[in-house]
Amino acid sequence: MTSHPNRLTVAGAHGPGVLLAVTIAAVATVIGKLLPIVGGPVSGIAIGVLLLSDTQPVTDPRCC
């Protein structure tokens, strides 16, 4: 019988990433309303690229 993770454990593991995504979406929406030519989706992509360019690559062998 395999052990399945508790739902709260899974939610706790993904919580920071979901919070980051919601924050990026909120900021991108505001930028999209201020600069409609650029739009929210382009702003969200740009914010994501800027944030990821500052992080280290994943070196966990279990990933991907």
C-alpha positions as CSV (number, residue, x, y, z in Angstrom):
1,M,0.0,0.0,0.0
2,T,1.4,3.4,-1.0
3,S,1.4,6.4,1.2
4,H,-0.5,9.4,-0.2
5,P,0.3,12.9,0.9
6,N,-2.3,14.7,3.0
7,R,-4.3,17.4,1.2
8,L,-3.1,20.0,3.6
9,T,0.5,19.0,3.0
10,V,0.0,19.3,-0.8
11,A,-1.8,22.7,-0.4
12,G,1.0,23.9,1.9
13,A,3.6,22.9,-0.7
14,H,1.8,24.7,-3.5
15,G,0.5,27.7,-1.5
16,P,3.5,30.0,-2.1
17,G,3.5,29.4,-5.8
18,V,-0.2,30.0,-6.1
19,L,0.1,33.2,-4.1
20,L,2.9,34.4,-6.3
21,A,0.9,33.6,-9.5
22,V,-2.2,35.5,-8.1
23,T,0.1,38.5,-7.2
24,I,1.6,38.6,-10.6
25,A,-1.9,38.4,-12.2
26,A,-3.1,41.3,-10.1
27,V,-0.1,43.5,-10.9
28,A,-0.4,42.6,-14.6
29,T,-4.1,43.4,-14.6
30,V,-3.4,46.9,-13.2
31,I,-0.6,47.5,-15.7
32,G,-2.9,46.3,-18.5
33,K,-5.6,48.8,-17.5
34,L,-3.0,51.6,-17.3
35,L,-1.3,50.6,-20.6
36,P,-4.0,49.0,-22.8
37,I,-1.7,48.7,-25.8
38,V,0.6,46.5,-23.9
39,G,-2.2,44.6,-22.0
40,G,-2.3,42.4,-19.0
41,P,-1.1,39.1,-20.5
42,V,2.1,40.7,-22.0
43,S,2.7,42.4,-18.6
44,G,2.3,39.1,-16.8
45,I,4.7,37.3,-19.1
46,A,7.3,40.2,-18.7
47,I,6.9,40.1,-14.9
48,G,7.4,36.3,-14.9
49,V,10.5,36.5,-17.0
50,L,12.0,39.2,-14.8
51,L,11.3,37.1,-11.6
52,L,12.6,33.9,-13.1
53,S,15.8,35.5,-14.4
54,D,16.8,36.2,-10.8
55,T,16.3,32.6,-9.5
56,Q,18.5,29.5,-9.5
57,P,17.7,26.6,-11.8
58,V,16.2,23.5,-10.2
59,T,18.8,20.9,-9.5
60,D,16.5,18.3,-7.8
61,P,16.9,15.1,-9.7
62,R,13.3,14.1,-8.9
63,C,12.0,17.1,-10.8
64,C,10.7,16.9,-14.3
